[in-house]
């Protein structure tokens, strides 16, 4: 909305002192022409904004009054800024709204708290886009219009019609009763029921969404944390689970524990390798996990898994082996 954008523009100028039109456009996610129109509107409304010419010019505000929150101490302000740095809002399509809210919080702080809190927040990094091995952990892309409809249905308590694409299947339309939204490792999920049965949908697989007028069939109160834990447990204990007897190097045990559903120790072999009974979600999960460990682990049983890993290794040798 334009009113919110005008407020954000004023707050940006208050915090930065002077900004060029392109810089304002990037912050507000609009065009430079829109920024110039907004500047004209602010001037016409009596806001003391003026332009500075030259290479380092831009737009700035004359010194003016600001609303302060004297009851907000440094640690409270820091907590808000750190919370605002988390990317969960991106998964729910609230990134721009969160940035605007954080600008308002910073602007409302007393002068002595504003500088110290903002400086301290810059020294804390929450959920970076890559880990120490340079693996990207960026959030999945979800169209703002789609996730906005999902949010609206969750908050309004109305039924939701979604066009959902499951793995290896054509997208289909389905009507669900939304319960809540969850973000885990930068992936957003919709918790819902469908015909009374629990369902969990990944937001990135919702291609389109439409809020219906009919009220959703759901409890008035919900404990999302408990609900998520229950569904996670159900997911881990369901499906065609596979039990594998594995010999693994001791230093790679933690990796195996981290990727498997469960690990039961069996003992230690004469060469120092651990012998473990490992439970995986299904055949594909077992093949993937053991393949990642390479020669640091050996699947002893079942035989089909040994055959599969051998055939995969043979295919690699054929691909990269010498030509005769």
Backbone torsions as a table, in degrees:
resi	resn	phi	psi	omega
1	UNK	NA	146.7	-173.9
2	UNK	-67.6	-36.4	-179.5
3	UNK	-60.1	-43.6	177.9
4	UNK	-64.2	-38.2	-179.6
5	UNK	-66.6	-38.3	178.0
6	UNK	-64.3	-41.7	177.4
7	UNK	-62.6	-43.7	179.8
8	UNK	-63.0	-37.6	178.8
9	UNK	-62.0	-45.6	179.0
10	UNK	-61.8	-43.5	-179.3
11	UNK	-64.4	-38.1	177.2
12	UNK	-61.8	-42.8	179.2
13	UNK	-67.2	-36.0	177.8
14	UNK	-64.5	-40.0	-175.0
15	UNK	-79.3	-35.2	-175.3
16	UNK	-100.8	-12.6	178.9
17	UNK	84.6	-57.0	-179.9
18	UNK	-149.9	134.5	178.4
19	UNK	-140.9	145.0	176.6
20	UNK	-77.4	164.1	178.7
21	UNK	-61.8	-43.2	177.4
22	UNK	-61.7	-37.7	179.3
23	UNK	-65.5	-41.8	176.8
24	UNK	-63.5	-39.4	179.9
25	UNK	-62.6	-40.8	178.7
26	UNK	-65.3	-43.0	-178.8
27	UNK	-64.7	-39.0	-175.7
28	UNK	-91.8	-6.4	179.3
29	UNK	60.5	45.3	176.3
30	UNK	-134.2	-179.5	178.2
31	UNK	-83.1	161.3	176.7
32	UNK	-62.5	-36.9	178.6
33	UNK	-62.0	-38.5	177.7
34	UNK	-64.1	-40.6	178.5
35	UNK	-60.7	-43.6	-179.5
36	UNK	-64.0	-37.7	177.3
37	UNK	-66.5	-39.1	179.2
38	UNK	-66.1	-37.7	177.5
39	UNK	-61.6	-42.9	178.6
40	UNK	-63.1	-41.0	179.8
41	UNK	-64.4	-39.8	178.9
42	UNK	-65.6	-42.4	178.7
43	UNK	-62.8	-41.7	179.7
44	UNK	-65.8	-27.5	179.8
45	UNK	-85.7	0.1	177.2
46	UNK	94.4	5.4	176.6
47	UNK	-73.9	129.0	-174.2
48	UNK	-77.1	69.0	177.7
49	UNK	-104.2	139.2	-178.7
50	UNK	-140.7	161.9	-177.8
51	UNK	-104.0	139.1	173.5
52	UNK	-111.2	125.0	-176.8
53	UNK	-82.9	167.0	174.3
54	UNK	108.4	178.1	-175.3
55	UNK	-60.1	-40.3	-178.5
56	UNK	-105.1	27.4	-178.1
57	UNK	-81.2	-171.9	-178.9
58	UNK	159.5	-157.9	178.8
59	UNK	-108.9	145.9	-179.0
60	UNK	-148.5	166.7	177.7
61	UNK	-110.9	145.5	169.5
62	UNK	-69.2	149.4	178.6
63	UNK	-54.4	130.9	-178.2
64	UNK	-145.1	-178.5	-179.1
65	UNK	-78.9	158.1	176.9
66	UNK	-141.6	152.2	176.8
67	UNK	-82.5	128.6	-178.8
68	UNK	-112.8	158.2	175.3
69	UNK	-117.7	82.0	-173.7
70	UNK	-64.6	-18.0	-178.9
71	UNK	-82.6	-5.2	-177.7
72	UNK	-92.1	113.4	-178.7
73	UNK	-86.3	179.6	-174.3
74	UNK	-62.5	-46.1	-177.6
75	UNK	-65.9	-36.1	177.9
76	UNK	-66.0	-42.6	178.1
77	UNK	-64.4	-40.9	179.3
78	UNK	-62.8	-40.6	179.3
79	UNK	-60.7	-41.2	178.6
80	UNK	-64.5	-41.8	-177.6
81	UNK	-69.3	-38.6	177.6
82	UNK	-66.1	-42.2	177.8
83	UNK	-60.5	-38.1	-179.6
84	UNK	-69.6	-16.1	-179.5
85	UNK	-84.5	-11.4	-179.4
86	UNK	-72.5	148.6	-172.7
87	UNK	-95.4	10.0	178.0
88	UNK	-58.6	-34.3	179.4
89	UNK	-61.7	-31.2	178.5
90	UNK	-63.1	-38.6	-178.7
91	UNK	-65.2	-26.6	-178.9
92	UNK	-101.8	12.2	177.9
93	UNK	70.6	27.2	-177.3
94	UNK	-113.2	17.2	-176.7
95	UNK	-58.6	-48.3	-178.7
96	UNK	-66.3	-40.4	179.2
97	UNK	-64.5	-39.1	179.8
98	UNK	-66.2	-42.9	178.8
99	UNK	-60.8	-42.3	178.1
100	UNK	-63.0	-42.6	179.8
101	UNK	-63.5	-40.9	180.0
102	UNK	-65.2	-36.1	176.6
103	UNK	-62.7	-40.1	179.9
104	UNK	-67.6	-38.2	178.1
105	UNK	-63.5	-47.8	-179.5
106	UNK	-61.9	-42.0	-178.8
107	UNK	-64.8	-31.0	-176.4
108	UNK	-83.2	-8.3	-179.3
109	UNK	-71.5	150.2	170.7
110	UNK	-59.5	151.2	-174.6
111	UNK	-54.6	-43.5	-176.4
112	UNK	-70.9	-24.7	177.9
113	UNK	-86.7	-30.1	-172.8
114	UNK	-61.4	-49.0	-176.6
115	UNK	-68.4	-44.3	-177.0
116	UNK	-70.1	-39.3	-179.5
117	UNK	-67.6	-44.5	179.7
118	UNK	-64.1	-39.6	178.5
119	UNK	-65.1	-42.0	179.0
120	UNK	-66.2	-39.6	-179.4
121	UNK	-62.1	-30.9	179.1
122	UNK	-69.5	-14.4	179.9
123	UNK	-97.3	8.1	176.7
124	UNK	-123.1	126.5	-179.6
125	UNK	-118.0	122.3	-178.5
126	UNK	-111.3	126.8	175.9
127	UNK	50.8	67.8	177.5
128	UNK	-65.6	166.9	-175.6
129	UNK	-74.7	-17.6	176.9
130	UNK	-134.2	153.4	175.9
131	UNK	-94.8	-168.9	-176.2
132	UNK	-66.0	-21.0	178.5
133	UNK	-95.6	13.5	178.3
134	UNK	64.6	23.6	173.8
135	UNK	-82.9	129.9	-177.1
136	UNK	-73.0	139.0	177.3
137	UNK	-124.2	30.3	-176.5
138	UNK	-64.8	148.3	-180.0
139	UNK	-68.2	152.7	177.2
140	UNK	-70.8	148.0	-179.5
141	UNK	-82.8	126.7	176.6
142	UNK	-130.3	125.5	179.8
143	UNK	-55.4	134.7	-177.5
144	UNK	-57.8	-39.5	-177.6
145	UNK	-65.4	-36.3	-179.7
146	UNK	-69.9	-50.0	-177.2
147	UNK	-68.4	-27.1	176.7
148	UNK	-65.5	-40.1	176.7
149	UNK	-65.0	-40.5	178.6
150	UNK	-62.7	-46.7	178.2
151	UNK	-58.4	-43.3	-176.3
152	UNK	-62.3	-40.7	179.4
153	UNK	-67.5	-39.9	179.4
154	UNK	-62.5	-46.9	-175.5
155	UNK	-74.5	-36.0	-178.1
156	UNK	-81.1	-18.3	-178.9
157	UNK	74.8	36.1	179.3
158	UNK	-110.5	157.9	174.8
159	UNK	-63.0	153.3	-175.9
160	UNK	-130.0	132.3	176.0
161	UNK	-104.3	121.8	-176.3
162	UNK	-123.9	147.3	173.3
163	UNK	-101.2	103.2	-167.2
164	UNK	-113.9	137.5	-179.2
165	UNK	-111.3	105.1	174.7
166	UNK	-84.0	163.9	-176.3
167	UNK	-64.1	131.1	175.4
168	UNK	62.4	22.5	177.7
169	UNK	-136.3	153.9	178.2
170	UNK	-70.1	143.4	178.9
171	UNK	-59.7	143.2	178.6
172	UNK	-135.1	155.1	175.3
173	UNK	-88.3	139.6	177.1
174	UNK	-148.5	149.6	179.9
175	UNK	-107.2	128.5	-174.9
176	UNK	-129.6	163.6	172.9
177	UNK	-104.9	105.1	-174.9
178	UNK	-72.2	139.9	179.6
179	UNK	-109.7	-47.6	-178.4
180	UNK	-174.5	175.9	-179.5
181	UNK	-118.9	140.9	-179.1
182	UNK	-134.4	141.7	172.6
183	UNK	-121.3	130.1	179.9
184	UNK	-134.5	121.5	-179.3
185	UNK	50.4	46.2	175.5
186	UNK	68.2	15.1	174.4
187	UNK	-113.2	130.1	-178.4
188	UNK	-95.1	143.1	-179.6
189	UNK	-132.5	145.4	171.9
190	UNK	-103.9	120.9	173.4
191	UNK	-91.4	130.3	-175.4
192	UNK	-153.7	175.9	169.1
193	UNK	-124.8	153.0	177.5
194	UNK	-136.6	115.2	-174.6
195	UNK	55.2	36.0	177.3
196	UNK	87.2	-9.7	-178.4
197	UNK	-96.6	142.3	179.9
198	UNK	-65.0	136.2	177.2
199	UNK	-139.4	144.9	176.6
200	UNK	-128.1	124.2	-176.0
201	UNK	-118.9	132.8	175.1
202	UNK	-77.3	129.1	-175.3
203	UNK	-60.4	-36.0	-177.4
204	UNK	-66.9	-14.3	179.1
205	UNK	-97.9	-0.4	175.4
206	UNK	-86.5	109.1	-174.9
207	UNK	-81.2	-28.4	178.9
208	UNK	-158.3	155.9	-178.4
209	UNK	-146.9	148.6	-179.3
210	UNK	-143.9	122.5	177.5
211	UNK	-76.6	131.4	179.0
212	UNK	-98.4	160.3	-178.9
213	UNK	-75.9	-22.4	-176.2
214	UNK	-71.6	133.6	178.6
215	UNK	-63.4	145.2	178.4
216	UNK	-76.2	146.3	175.0
217	UNK	-89.5	97.9	-177.0
218	UNK	-156.5	158.3	178.6
219	UNK	-67.7	153.1	-179.6
220	UNK	-66.1	-33.4	179.6
221	UNK	-120.6	150.3	-179.5
222	UNK	-145.8	140.0	172.3
223	UNK	-101.3	94.4	-173.6
224	UNK	-62.2	-38.6	-179.2
225	UNK	-61.1	-46.2	179.4
226	UNK	-65.9	-41.7	179.4
227	UNK	-60.5	-43.6	179.6
228	UNK	-64.3	-42.3	178.9
229	UNK	-61.3	-42.4	-179.8
230	UNK	-64.2	-41.7	-179.1
231	UNK	-71.3	-34.1	176.7
232	UNK	-64.2	-42.8	178.3
233	UNK	-63.4	-42.3	179.2
234	UNK	-62.3	-39.9	179.5
235	UNK	-65.4	-43.6	-176.9
236	UNK	-69.0	-30.8	-176.1
237	UNK	-96.8	-1.9	179.6
238	UNK	-97.1	-177.0	176.1
239	UNK	79.4	-172.1	-177.6
240	UNK	-92.6	79.9	-176.0
241	UNK	-68.3	149.9	-176.9
242	UNK	-121.6	131.4	174.5
243	UNK	-104.0	127.7	-174.7
244	UNK	-126.5	134.3	172.1
245	UNK	-92.8	122.4	-170.7
246	UNK	-126.8	141.6	164.9
247	UNK	-104.5	126.3	-173.7
248	UNK	-138.8	145.0	174.3
249	UNK	-62.1	138.5	-177.3
250	UNK	-54.9	-36.3	-177.3
251	UNK	-71.4	-13.9	178.5
252	UNK	-103.8	6.7	-179.8
253	UNK	-60.3	-42.8	-176.9
254	UNK	-62.8	-35.1	177.1
255	UNK	-62.6	-44.3	-179.0
256	UNK	-63.3	-41.5	177.9
257	UNK	-61.7	-38.4	-177.0
258	UNK	-70.9	-28.6	-175.1
259	UNK	-99.0	-19.3	-176.5
260	UNK	-89.5	162.9	174.9
261	UNK	-73.0	-39.1	-179.8
262	UNK	-158.1	151.3	178.6
263	UNK	-134.4	127.8	178.4
264	UNK	-117.2	118.9	-178.4
265	UNK	-67.6	140.5	179.2
266	UNK	-112.9	-35.5	-178.5
267	UNK	156.2	-170.9	-178.6
268	UNK	-122.9	129.1	178.0
269	UNK	-78.2	170.2	-176.9
270	UNK	-61.9	-30.6	-179.8
271	UNK	-84.5	4.0	177.8
272	UNK	93.8	-8.7	178.0
273	UNK	-72.9	146.7	178.7
274	UNK	-85.3	140.5	175.8
275	UNK	-108.1	116.9	-172.4
276	UNK	-127.5	148.8	169.7
277	UNK	-101.5	116.8	-170.9
278	UNK	-117.8	136.3	179.7
279	UNK	-109.2	125.9	178.8
280	UNK	-114.5	161.9	-177.3
281	UNK	-63.5	-43.2	-179.4
282	UNK	-162.0	-173.9	-177.9
283	UNK	-60.9	-45.0	-178.1
284	UNK	-63.7	-39.7	177.8
285	UNK	-61.4	-44.3	-179.5
286	UNK	-64.3	-46.0	179.8
287	UNK	-61.2	-44.6	-178.3
288	UNK	-63.0	-47.9	-175.5
289	UNK	-63.7	-44.6	-179.3
290	UNK	-69.8	-34.0	178.6
291	UNK	-65.5	-36.0	179.3
292	UNK	-63.0	-29.7	-177.3
293	UNK	-82.6	-12.5	177.2
294	UNK	56.7	-131.8	-178.8
295	UNK	-82.3	1.5	177.8
296	UNK	-79.6	-4.6	178.9
297	UNK	-148.7	152.7	177.9
298	UNK	-135.3	124.2	175.3
299	UNK	-79.8	121.4	179.6
300	UNK	-89.0	-40.9	175.5
301	UNK	-145.0	153.0	1.1
302	UNK	-79.3	165.5	-175.5
303	UNK	-66.8	-35.7	-179.0
304	UNK	-60.6	-31.9	179.5
305	UNK	-72.0	-40.9	176.1
306	UNK	-60.5	-43.4	179.9
307	UNK	-62.9	-42.1	-178.3
308	UNK	-64.6	-44.6	179.6
309	UNK	-66.1	-38.3	177.8
310	UNK	-63.9	-43.8	-179.3
311	UNK	-65.0	-37.5	178.8
312	UNK	-66.7	-42.1	178.6
313	UNK	-64.6	-39.4	178.8
314	UNK	-63.2	-37.7	178.2
315	UNK	-64.8	-36.8	177.3
316	UNK	-66.2	-43.6	179.1
317	UNK	-60.8	-42.4	179.0
318	UNK	-61.7	-39.0	-178.2
319	UNK	-68.3	-42.3	-173.7
320	UNK	-106.9	-3.0	-177.2
321	UNK	-72.4	168.8	-179.3
322	UNK	-69.6	150.4	178.3
323	UNK	-90.6	138.2	179.8
324	UNK	-111.2	NA	NA
